[in-house]
Amino acid sequence: MIDMQDAAFGYGAEPILSDMTLRLAPGSFHFLTGPSGSGKTSFLKLCYAELLATAGRVTLFGEDAATLDRDRIALTRQRIGVVHQDCEFLDHLPIRDNIALPLTVTGRDAGQDANLNELIAWVGLSPRARARPPELSGGERQRAALARAIIMDPDLILADEPTGNVDWEMSLRLLQLLCELNKMGKTILIATHDLALIRAAKAQVQARVLRIAGGRLSTAGADL
């Protein structure tokens, strides 16, 4: 699904990330940890070709990311759902329409998509579907961001600090949703500095912890 072979990334002579070798297998669940500024977000961007490796190789679904043209990148990203650390919405649109934006962009009629209503219900936002983004709480915004990330039924879900701006109760609720997606066969990679969240996953899924330190990627222990 995602393969890295001696991959590196940097903006100048000094790389931010280096010597990364990793395989994210279908249906796996990974956490990515490391200090602030260690390169976790850059690592995630390599996984969906927002950034390209400056050395080594990154393969997405069997294709070398460096060889993909714009159209191939767009098609590949339909298989990857991304929950950004600071989720952004179009404030003038109801949250239902914000969640449906990926459908709209690809030419599908969101109004006729029965899965959209089911998805909104699954993340617990049915009563808030017509609310504008500024009216939502932090937890509601994060659940909306997750719904938008998976509306295209991706194979891989990347989440960058998805619980960073919510309380513990909401963190657990978001974790449960991600664990449910993993049990449906989705591959999950969560970047987080919250070790309590990682420990909380133990009872729900088998996960592995990756750590970035000093620009290098390592496996931090065995299965949780």
DODO-687201 format. One record per atom (N, C-alpha, C): residue in one letter; x, y, z. Coordinates in steps of 0.05 Angstrom, whole numbers, padded with zeros to 5 digits, always signed. Example, Ala and Ser with C-alpha at 12.3 -4.5 7.8 and 13.67 -1.06 7.14 Angstrom:
A+00264-00114+00156 A+00246-00090+00156 A+00264-00066+00156 S+00257-00045+00142 S+00273-00021+00143 S+00258+00001+00157 
***
This chain:
M+00017-00024+00000 M+00000+00000+00000 M+00018+00025+00000 I+00033+00029+00021 I+00053+00050+00022 I+00080+00037+00028 D+00099+00041+00011 D+00126+00030+00015 D+00147+00052+00013 M+00165+00053+00032 M+00187+00071+00031 M+00213+00055+00031 Q+00231+00062+00013 Q+00257+00049+00012 Q+00279+00071+00014 D+00292+00072+00037 D+00313+00092+00042 D+00305+00120+00034 A+00280+00127+00039 A+00269+00153+00031 A+00279+00175+00049 A+00282+00198+00038 A+00291+00222+00053 A+00276+00246+00042 F+00274+00266+00059 F+00262+00291+00051 F+00275+00315+00065 G+00280+00336+00050 G+00291+00360+00061 G+00289+00383+00042 Y+00291+00407+00052 Y+00289+00431+00035 Y+00317+00441+00026 G+00337+00432+00040 G+00364+00442+00033 G+00384+00419+00037 A+00408+00426+00044 A+00429+00406+00047 A+00424+00387+00070 E+00411+00398+00091 E+00405+00382+00115 E+00378+00370+00114 P+00375+00343+00112 P+00349+00331+00109 P+00332+00333+00135 I+00306+00336+00132 I+00288+00334+00155 I+00284+00305+00163 L+00281+00288+00143 L+00277+00260+00147 L+00297+00245+00129 S+00307+00222+00139 S+00327+00208+00123 S+00325+00178+00129 D+00334+00162+00110 D+00337+00133+00113 D+00312+00119+00123 M+00289+00127+00112 M+00264+00116+00121 M+00256+00092+00103 T+00254+00069+00117 T+00245+00044+00103 T+00221+00033+00118 L+00199+00030+00105 L+00174+00023+00118 L+00155+00012+00098 R+00138-00006+00107 R+00115-00016+00091 R+00090-00015+00108 L+00070+00000+00098 L+00043+00000+00111 L+00026-00020+00096 A+00021-00042+00109 A+00006-00064+00096 A-00024-00058+00097 P-00039-00069+00078 P-00068-00065+00079 P-00080-00075+00105 G-00098-00059+00117 G-00111-00067+00142 G-00095-00063+00167 S-00072-00051+00165 S-00055-00047+00189 S-00063-00021+00203 F-00054-00019+00228 F-00060+00005+00244 F-00033+00014+00256 H-00026+00039+00251 H+00000+00049+00261 H-00005+00076+00275 F+00011+00081+00295 F+00014+00107+00307 F+00041+00118+00300 L+00043+00144+00296 L+00068+00157+00290 L+00073+00178+00312 T+00095+00175+00327 T+00101+00193+00348 T+00127+00207+00344 G+00133+00226+00360 G+00158+00241+00359 G+00154+00269+00369 P+00176+00282+00376 P+00174+00310+00387 P+00162+00329+00367 S+00151+00351+00376 S+00142+00372+00358 S+00165+00381+00340 G+00160+00384+00315 G+00180+00392+00296 G+00198+00370+00286 S+00191+00345+00293 S+00208+00322+00285 S+00203+00313+00256 G+00181+00322+00244 G+00176+00315+00217 G+00152+00297+00213 K+00135+00295+00233 K+00111+00277+00230 K+00093+00286+00207 T+00088+00312+00206 T+00070+00322+00185 T+00083+00318+00157 S+00109+00323+00155 S+00123+00319+00130 S+00121+00289+00122 F+00124+00272+00141 F+00122+00243+00135 F+00094+00236+00124 L+00073+00247+00136 L+00046+00242+00126 L+00043+00253+00098 K+00054+00276+00092 K+00052+00288+00066 K+00066+00271+00045 L+00088+00258+00052 L+00101+00239+00034 L+00082+00216+00027 C+00064+00209+00046 C+00046+00186+00042 C+00024+00192+00023 Y+00018+00218+00018 Y-00003+00224-00002 Y+00008+00243-00024 A+00034+00243-00027 A+00047+00257-00049 A+00043+00287-00049 E+00037+00299-00026 E+00037+00328-00023 E+00066+00337-00024 L+00084+00320-00014 L+00113+00324-00016 L+00125+00299-00030 L+00147+00303-00044 L+00160+00281-00057 L+00188+00277-00044 A+00196+00252-00041 A+00222+00246-00029 A+00244+00259-00045 T+00264+00270-00031 T+00287+00281-00044 T+00309+00261-00048 A+00305+00237-00037 A+00324+00214-00041 A+00308+00189-00034 G+00318+00167-00045 G+00304+00142-00040 G+00278+00140-00056 R+00260+00123-00047 R+00235+00118-00063 R+00211+00115-00044 V+00189+00127-00053 V+00163+00123-00040 V+00144+00112-00060 T+00132+00090-00054 T+00113+00076-00073 T+00085+00077-00061 L+00066+00088-00076 L+00038+00089-00067 L+00021+00070-00084 F+00010+00050-00071 F-00007+00031-00085 F+00007+00020-00110 G+00033+00013-00106 G+00048+00000-00128 G+00060+00019-00148 E+00056+00046-00145 E+00067+00065-00165 E+00087+00083-00151 D+00109+00088-00164 D+00130+00106-00154 D+00118+00134-00153 A+00117+00146-00130 A+00105+00173-00127 A+00119+00193-00145 A+00145+00190-00149 A+00160+00210-00164 A+00152+00210-00194 T+00139+00189-00203 T+00132+00187-00232 T+00104+00194-00237 L+00088+00200-00217 L+00060+00205-00221 L+00055+00234-00231 D+00039+00236-00252 D+00032+00263-00262 D+00008+00273-00245 R-00001+00297-00251 R-00022+00309-00235 R-00047+00292-00234 D-00055+00281-00257 D-00080+00265-00258 D-00077+00240-00241 R-00054+00226-00243 R-00050+00202-00228 R-00049+00208-00198 I-00037+00231-00191 I-00037+00238-00162 I-00065+00242-00152 A-00082+00255-00169 A-00110+00260-00161 A-00125+00234-00157 L-00121+00215-00175 L-00134+00189-00173 L-00124+00174-00148 T-00098+00176-00143 T-00086+00162-00120 T-00097+00174-00094 R-00101+00200-00093 R-00110+00212-00069 R-00139+00206-00063 Q-00154+00196-00083 Q-00181+00187-00078 Q-00181+00162-00061 R-00159+00148-00059 R-00156+00124-00043 R-00145+00130-00016 I-00140+00156-00010 I-00127+00164+00015 I-00144+00186+00028 G-00154+00181+00052 G-00168+00202+00067 G-00149+00215+00087 V-00149+00242+00088 V-00131+00256+00106 V-00147+00274+00125 V-00142+00270+00151 V-00153+00287+00171 V-00130+00306+00180 H-00132+00331+00173 H-00111+00350+00179 H-00112+00359+00208 Q-00089+00368+00218 Q-00088+00377+00246 Q-00107+00401+00251 D-00106+00420+00232 D-00124+00443+00234 D-00144+00441+00210 C-00166+00428+00216 C-00185+00423+00194 C-00198+00449+00185 E-00199+00453+00159 E-00211+00478+00148 E-00237+00471+00133 F-00256+00489+00136 F-00282+00485+00123 F-00289+00511+00109 L-00309+00509+00091 L-00320+00533+00079 L-00343+00543+00097 D-00338+00565+00110 D-00356+00574+00131 D-00384+00581+00122 H-00387+00587+00096 H-00413+00595+00086 H-00431+00571+00079 L-00420+00547+00080 L-00435+00523+00073 L-00442+00507+00098 P-00466+00495+00099 P-00472+00476+00121 P-00451+00454+00122 I-00448+00443+00146 I-00428+00422+00149 I-00433+00398+00132 R-00459+00393+00126 R-00465+00370+00108 R-00452+00375+00081 D-00454+00399+00071 D-00443+00405+00044 D-00412+00405+00045 N-00401+00413+00068 N-00372+00412+00071 N-00362+00383+00070 I-00376+00365+00084 I-00369+00337+00084 I-00371+00325+00056 A-00391+00335+00041 A-00395+00324+00014 A-00377+00336-00008 L-00360+00355-00001 L-00344+00368-00021 L-00328+00349-00039 P-00315+00328-00028 P-00301+00310-00046 P-00319+00297-00067 L-00344+00292-00060 L-00363+00281-00079 L-00368+00302-00101 T-00372+00326-00093 T-00378+00348-00112 T-00355+00352-00131 V-00331+00351-00121 V-00307+00356-00137 V-00304+00334-00159 T-00312+00309-00152 T-00310+00287-00171 T-00335+00284-00188 G-00354+00302-00186 G-00377+00302-00204 G-00400+00285-00195 R-00399+00275-00170 R-00421+00259-00160 R-00442+00277-00147 D-00467+00268-00149 D-00490+00283-00138 D-00493+00276-00108 A-00482+00294-00091 A-00484+00289-00062 A-00512+00287-00052 G-00530+00302-00065 G-00558+00301-00056 G-00571+00274-00060 Q-00560+00258-00078 Q-00571+00231-00084 Q-00555+00209-00071 D-00535+00216-00056 D-00517+00196-00045 D-00527+00188-00017 A-00539+00164-00016 A-00550+00155+00010 A-00528+00150+00030 N-00504+00144+00021 N-00482+00139+00040 N-00475+00164+00056 L-00480+00188+00044 L-00473+00212+00058 L-00489+00215+00084 N-00515+00211+00083 N-00531+00212+00107 N-00523+00191+00128 E-00517+00167+00118 E-00508+00146+00136 E-00482+00154+00150 L-00464+00165+00134 L-00438+00173+00145 L-00441+00195+00166 I-00458+00215+00160 I-00462+00237+00179 I-00474+00226+00205 A-00492+00207+00203 A-00503+00194+00227 A-00482+00178+00242 W-00465+00165+00227 W-00444+00148+00240 W-00425+00164+00257 V-00418+00189+00248 V-00401+00206+00265 V-00417+00222+00285 G-00443+00218+00286 G-00460+00231+00306 G-00466+00260+00301 L-00468+00268+00275 L-00472+00296+00268 L-00499+00301+00255 S-00517+00281+00254 S-00543+00286+00241 S-00557+00310+00252 P-00558+00315+00278 P-00572+00339+00288 P-00559+00365+00280 R-00533+00364+00272 R-00518+00388+00266 R-00512+00390+00236 A-00524+00374+00220 A-00517+00373+00191 A-00521+00399+00177 R-00541+00415+00186 R-00546+00441+00173 R-00532+00464+00186 A-00517+00459+00207 A-00503+00481+00220 A-00479+00489+00204 R-00471+00514+00206 R-00447+00524+00193 R-00422+00517+00210 P-00399+00514+00198 P-00375+00507+00213 P-00369+00524+00238 P-00373+00550+00237 P-00367+00566+00261 P-00385+00560+00285 E-00407+00546+00279 E-00426+00540+00301 E-00419+00514+00315 L-00399+00499+00304 L-00393+00473+00315 L-00371+00475+00337 S-00373+00456+00355 S-00352+00453+00376 S-00327+00441+00363 G-00305+00441+00378 G-00280+00429+00368 G-00284+00399+00361 G-00298+00385+00379 G-00302+00356+00374 G-00320+00351+00350 E-00340+00368+00346 E-00357+00365+00323 E-00342+00370+00297 R-00324+00390+00298 R-00308+00396+00274 R-00290+00373+00267 Q-00278+00360+00287 Q-00260+00338+00282 Q-00276+00314+00271 R-00300+00309+00281 R-00316+00287+00270 R-00324+00294+00241 A-00330+00319+00236 A-00337+00327+00208 A-00313+00323+00190 A-00289+00330+00200 A-00265+00326+00185 A-00260+00297+00178 L-00265+00280+00198 L-00262+00251+00193 L-00282+00241+00172 A-00307+00251+00174 A-00328+00243+00155 A-00320+00251+00127 R-00310+00276+00124 R-00302+00286+00098 R-00278+00269+00087 A-00260+00261+00105 A-00237+00245+00096 A-00245+00218+00085 I-00267+00207+00095 I-00274+00179+00087 I-00298+00178+00068 I-00308+00201+00059 I-00332+00201+00043 I-00328+00186+00017 M-00303+00185+00007 M-00297+00171-00018 M-00289+00142-00014 D-00293+00132+00010 D-00287+00104+00017 D-00258+00097+00011 P-00239+00112+00023 P-00211+00107+00017 P-00201+00081+00030 D-00178+00072+00019 D-00165+00048+00031 D-00147+00055+00054 L-00137+00080+00054 L-00118+00089+00074 L-00128+00115+00086 I-00126+00117+00113 I-00134+00141+00127 I-00110+00151+00143 L-00102+00176+00138 L-00081+00189+00152 L-00092+00211+00170 A-00085+00211+00195 A-00096+00231+00214 A-00073+00245+00228 D-00071+00271+00226 D-00050+00287+00237 D-00060+00300+00263 E-00052+00289+00286 E-00060+00299+00312 E-00090+00304+00313 P-00106+00283+00307 P-00136+00288+00305 P-00149+00294+00332 T-00135+00288+00354 T-00147+00294+00381 T-00133+00317+00395 G-00116+00332+00380 G-00100+00352+00393 G-00115+00375+00405 N-00140+00380+00395 N-00155+00404+00404 N-00181+00396+00417 V-00183+00372+00427 V-00208+00363+00439 V-00202+00350+00466 D-00223+00348+00483 D-00219+00336+00509 D-00216+00306+00508 W-00211+00294+00530 W-00205+00265+00531 W-00229+00248+00522 E-00253+00256+00531 E-00277+00240+00523 E-00280+00241+00493 M-00276+00264+00480 M-00279+00265+00451 M-00256+00250+00438 S-00232+00251+00450 S-00209+00237+00439 S-00216+00207+00437 L-00228+00196+00458 L-00235+00168+00458 L-00256+00162+00437 R-00275+00181+00433 R-00296+00176+00413 R-00284+00176+00385 L-00266+00194+00380 L-00253+00195+00353 L-00236+00169+00349 L-00222+00161+00370 L-00206+00136+00369 L-00224+00113+00362 Q-00247+00111+00375 Q-00266+00089+00370 Q-00274+00089+00341 L-00280+00112+00330 L-00288+00113+00302 L-00265+00103+00283 L-00241+00111+00289 L-00218+00102+00273 L-00213+00072+00277 C-00217+00062+00301 C-00215+00033+00305 C-00236+00018+00290 E-00260+00028+00289 E-00282+00015+00274 E-00275+00014+00244 L-00263+00036+00234 L-00255+00036+00206 L-00234+00015+00201 N-00215+00012+00219 N-00194-00008+00216 N-00206-00036+00216 K-00226-00041+00232 K-00239-00067+00233 K-00255-00072+00207 M-00261-00051+00192 M-00274-00054+00166 M-00253-00059+00144 G-00228-00060+00151 G-00207-00065+00132 G-00190-00042+00124 K-00196-00018+00135 K-00181+00006+00127 K-00154+00006+00141 T-00134+00016+00127 T-00108+00021+00139 T-00108+00048+00152 I-00098+00049+00177 I-00098+00074+00192 I-00070+00082+00201 L-00064+00107+00198 L-00039+00118+00208 L-00045+00144+00223 I-00041+00145+00249 I-00047+00169+00265 I-00021+00181+00276 A-00016+00205+00269 A+00007+00220+00281 A-00003+00233+00307 T+00010+00227+00329 T+00002+00238+00355 T+00025+00239+00374 H+00024+00257+00393 H+00043+00258+00415 H+00030+00248+00440 D+00004+00239+00438 D-00011+00231+00462 D-00008+00201+00468 L+00010+00195+00486 L+00015+00167+00492 L-00008+00154+00506 A-00025+00169+00520 A-00049+00158+00533 A-00068+00149+00511 L-00070+00163+00489 L-00087+00154+00467 L-00077+00128+00456 I-00051+00125+00453 I-00040+00100+00442 I-00046+00077+00461 R-00043+00082+00487 R-00049+00061+00506 R-00079+00053+00505 A-00096+00073+00501 A-00125+00068+00500 A-00133+00051+00477 A-00116+00051+00456 A-00122+00034+00432 A-00117+00005+00437 K-00103-00002+00458 K-00094-00030+00463 K-00118-00049+00464 A-00140-00041+00476 A-00163-00059+00480 A-00179-00062+00454 Q-00174-00045+00434 Q-00191-00045+00411 Q-00178-00056+00385 V-00153-00051+00381 V-00140-00060+00357 V-00111-00068+00363 Q-00099-00083+00344 Q-00071-00088+00344 Q-00058-00066+00329 A-00040-00051+00342 A-00027-00029+00329 A+00003-00029+00334 R+00017-00016+00316 R+00046-00013+00320 R+00052+00016+00322 V+00073+00022+00336 V+00081+00050+00341 V+00107+00055+00326 L+00106+00076+00310 L+00130+00086+00296 L+00139+00111+00309 R+00165+00116+00310 R+00175+00140+00323 R+00195+00154+00305 I+00192+00180+00302 I+00212+00196+00288 I+00228+00212+00309 A+00254+00208+00308 A+00272+00223+00325 A+00298+00227+00310 G+00308+00251+00312 G+00333+00257+00297 G+00331+00253+00268 G+00307+00257+00257 G+00303+00254+00228 G+00301+00226+00218 R+00301+00206+00236 R+00300+00178+00228 R+00275+00164+00240 L+00266+00145+00225 L+00242+00130+00232 L+00250+00103+00244 S+00237+00096+00267 S+00242+00070+00279 S+00216+00059+00290 T+00216+00032+00295 T+00193+00019+00307 T+00196+00020+00337 A+00177+00032+00351 A+00179+00035+00380 A+00165+00012+00394 G+00178-00011+00395 G+00166-00033+00410 G+00149-00051+00393 A+00138-00071+00405 A+00122-00091+00392 A+00093-00082+00391 D+00075-00100+00383 D+00047-00094+00383 D+00037-00084+00410 L+00020-00064+00410 L+00009-00054+00435 L-00007-00075+00450 
***
